[in-house]
Amino acid sequence: MTAPIGLVERLTREIVETIRSQNLQPGQTLPSAKALAERFEVTVPTVREALRRLEATGSVELKHGSGTYVREAINRRILDNPHYVPVDLAAAIELLDARIAIEPGIAELAASVQGKDAVQTMETAVDNALQLHTEVPAGHFHVELAKASGNRALHEMLVSLLAIHSRTQQAARFTYDRLRDHDEHADILDAIKRGDGLEASHRTRKHLESIRAAVLADWSERTDAEEATAAESLAATESPALTEGTEQ
């Protein structure tokens, strides 16, 4: 029998409160489902249903035969939807337009903060632009830039945005020249190091607008090539029929 929705939601909140009150950190284990059931006076299946909800948000991880582990997402306020992964031109442009709207402001904030550790991390992340495959968020320059802003909400927003559109983001990495990407990241970082927020904002906007233009151009070229291939295939299919009609 499935537990009432209200009960599961209440239990989910109580489990989260338990994690926080006990100061459990990512990687640490929760009490067993049986122990939680006894504590909150519910059934074990109800506890497991609540834990599965938390697992769906990335807040915990259920390991069969090992236990339930806290994950870093437990502290996040903005969550992504991993099931929404369209890869088309509209999705790519939507992602880039959203980033153009928020990232220049993030860069300006990062320049005003100038955290030493954050700057060092960004210096390392700059070189990752030369790689075709870069995981989100580890080693991703723009994620490290958002973290350097000192604003957790902005950082989480960008991580979620890139995670939702991870396939689209990866497609953009293949489209944009890696060396150019690297150099533009370095220019943004240079402005941040100098504490020039306006310049950091300007360079970030220009960088993302250039990527947007490259994506549009690449998509247009691929569409033209696909249409040409389709036309050739159609012509090849129709040619024998035309020949037979002439002979008759």
N, C-alpha and C positions, 0 to 999 in steps of 0.2 A: 504493500500500500504506500502510495506517495504521500510524503508529509505536506501539510498545508503550506502554501507559498509564504504566507506571513511568518510562520514559524521558522522556515529556512532562512528568510531574510534577517529575522531577528538573531538567529543563531550565527549567521555569517558575520554580522556586526559584532557580536559578543566574542567570536573567535579572533577577529581583528583587534578588539580591545585587549584580549588576553595577550596577543603578540606584543602589543605596545606596552601594556602594564608590566610585563615580564622582561621588557627591553630585549626581546629576541631579535637577533641580527640575521641578515641574509646568510644562509648556510646552516643555521642552527635548526634543530628539530622541535616540532610541536609535541605536546603530550599525545598519547595514542588516542585513536577514535573512541576506544572504550572509556578512557579516562575523561575525555571531553564530554562524552555522553552522560557519565555519572555526575560530573560537575554541573552541567546545565540541565540535568534531569530530562533528557530526551533519549531517543533510541539511537543506536549506532548507525543505522542506515540514514537517519536524518543528519547526523554529523558528517557522514561521507558525502551526502548531497551538498551540504554547505561547503565542504572542502573542495568539491569539484567546481563549484561556482568560483571560489577563490583561485583555483588553478587556471580556470579559463581567462582570468584577468592577469595571470602571471605573478600573482601575489604569493602563491605557494606552489610546491612541486610534490606530487605524490609519487613515491618510489615503492613499488611493490616489494614487500618483504623487508623494507628498510625503514619507512616512516614518512612523515610529511615534513618537508623542509621549507623554511621561509625563503622567499626570493626578493630581489631588490625592488620589484614593482610594488611591494607592500606599502612603500612610502610615496608612490606616485599618485598625483591627483588627476592627471590627464592620461587616459588609456586609449590605445589604438584598437582598431577592429582588424585582426589578422586575416579575416575571411574576405575582406574587400580588396581585391588585387587586380583591377582591370589594367590592361596594358594597351592603350590606344592613344591617339594624338590628344584627344580631349582630356584624358587623365594626366598625360605628361604636362600639358599646358596649365591645367588646373593646379597641379603640384607646384610648378615654377611660379605661377602668379601668386600663390599663397606665400611662397618663400620670398618673393620680391616685396611683398607687402610687409613682412615682419623682420626679415634678416638685416636690412640696413639699420634698423633701430637697435637690434641686438648688437651689431658691431659697434655702434656708437656707445652703448652702455659698456661694452667690454673695454673700450678705450678709456672710459672714465674710471673703471675699476683697476685695470692694469695689475691684476693679481700675478705675483711672481710664478707660482706653481702653474697657474692656468696658461701663462705665456709659454713656459717651458713645454707644457703638453701640446700646445698648438704648434710649436716649432717642430716637434716630432711628427705631428699629424700632417704638416705641410708636405712632407715627402711621400705620404700615403696617396697623394693625388696622382703619383706616377703609376699606381697599380690599377688594373682594370677592375679588380674585385676588392671592395672594402666593406667590411661588416658595419652595420649600424647597431649600436653607436660607437663601438670600439674603433679608435683610430680615424674616425671620420672628422675632417677638419671643421665642417660647419656645426657639427654637434659639440665639438670642443669649444668652438667660438661661442655657442649659446651658453655653455657651462661657464665660460669666462665672464659672461655678463653679470653673473652673480644673482640672476633671477631664476629661481627653480621652475616657476610656471612656464617661462619662455623656453627653458631648456627642455622640459618635458613635452611641451607643445611641438617643438621641432623634432625630437626623437620620435614621437608618435606620428607626426606627419610623414617622416621618412620611412618609418616602419610600415605604415599603411600602404605607401606607394613604393615599396622596396624594389619591385620588379621594374617599375617605371624609372625609378632613380638609377638602377643599374643600366638600363637602356641608355639613359642620358650620359652615363660615364663612357660608354662605347662611342657615342656620337661626338663628344667634345674632346679636343686634343689634350692629351695628358700633360704634356710639357706646358702648354698654355694655362691649363688648370692650375698646375703647380706654381707657375710664376704669378698668377693673379692671387692665389692664396698668400703667397709670400708678400705681395704688395699690401694686401689687407692687414696682415700681421705687422708689417712695418709701420703702418699708420697707427695701429693699436699701441705698439711699443712707444711711439712718440706722443701718445695721448691725444691724437688728433681725431676726435670723434666724427666730425663732419667728413673728413677725408676717408675714414674707415667706412662710414656709411655710404659715401659716394662710390667707393671702389667695390663694395659688396653688391650694390645695386647694379653697377655696370657689369660686373662679373656674371651675375645671375641673368641679366638681360641678354648677354652674349650667349649663354648656354641656351636660353629660350629660342633665340634666333637660329642657333645651330640645329636644335631639335626640329624646328619648323622646316628648315632647309633640307635636312636629312629625310624627314618624312615625305616631303614633296618629291624628292628624287626617287625614293622607294616606290611611291604611288605611281609616278610616271613610268618607272621600269616595269612594275607589275601590269599596268595597263598595256604597255607595249608588248609584253610577253603574251598577255591574253589575246591581243589582236592578232599576233603572229600565229598562235595556236588555232584561232578561229579561221584564219585564212587558210592554214594548212588543212583543216578539216573540210572546208568548203571546196577546195581546189579539185579533188577527184570527182565530186558531183558535177561540177561545171564542165569538166573534161568529158564525162560520160554523156552529158546532155548535148554536147557539141557533136559527138560521134554519131548519136542517134539521128 
